[in-house]
Amino acid sequence: MLTGYYDSLGGENTKCLNTFEKYTQDEGENRKIPSWQGPWKCSSMAPPQDCPRQTDGTSCGMFVCCSADCLTGDADIHSFEQKDICDIRREVRRFFLTCN
């Protein structure tokens, strides 16, 4: 199994990768999913050069959500940037407050 770690600030976090690997292996064992039990290849990777970059220390969650939304849907990864985060936060808040 391959796991890539992208940091919107451009850093590396080996501890996070190791924790994720251990958690996933344990879940694989508990749920009887052999492919989750390892071995894993984990690496920190620099985000693509043209990927949106976080420029503050508080927007990582929004960058994760926006990037995941773009990568799993039909949205362009270039459809947001740091200046859009306040508006995106409001939209996420509105979504959760109106959700049944």
N, C-alpha and C positions, 0 to 999 in steps of 0.2 A: 504494500500500500504506500502511496506517495502523498505526503502532506507538504504543502507550501505555505509559508508564513509571510504575509505581506504586511508591512508596517507603514501606515499612511504618513508617518513622520520620517520614514526611511531608516529606522533602527533595526536591530536584531534582538531576538528574545529566545535564547536557547532553552531557558527554564520553562517558558510557556510551551514550546514544542515538546519538551520531555514530559511535562505534565499532561498535555493533550494525548500524547502517545500512550502513556500509562493508563489514563482514564479510558481511552478507546479500547485498549487491550483488555482491561478489566470488564468493561461492558460487553465486549465480544465473548469473553469467557462466561459471564453471567447469562447472556442471552443465547449462548450456543451459536455464535456467528464466527466460524473459523477465519474468514477473511479479515476480521477486525483484530484477531489475536496476534498478528505480527508475522514476520518482522516488518517494521516500518522504515521507510526512508524519509527523513524529515530534513528540511533545509529552509533557512531564511533566504528570501529572494528579494531583490530590489524591485519595487513596482516598476512597470513599464514607464519609460521616460515621459510619455504624454498622459499618464494616469493622473487624476486629480490628487493634489497634495494638500494635506492638512498643514495649516500654518500656526495653529494654536495648540494648547495642551488639553483642551476640553472637548474637542469634537470627534474623538476617535470612534465613539459609538455610532454617531451619525454617518461617518465615513464608511464604517463596516456595513451598516444597513443599506446605504445608498449604493455602495459597490456591489453588494450581494444582489440587490434588486436589479441592478443593471446587468450583472453577469448571468442571472437566472431567468431574465425576461428578455424583452425585445428592446429595452432602453439602451441608448448609447452611453458608454462609460464616461463620455465627455459632457454629459448632460447636466452636470453639477460641478461646483467648485466651492472653495471656502466661503466666498461671499454669499452663497446661497443657503448656508447652513441654518441661519436664523429662520428663514422662511420654511425650510424643510422641517425644522423642529416644530413649528406651528402646525404644519400639515399632519405630522405624526401625532401630535397632541390631539388635534381635531379628530383624526381617525379613531384613536382610542376612546375618546370621550363620546363619540357617536356610535360606537360599536356595540352590538347587542350580545 
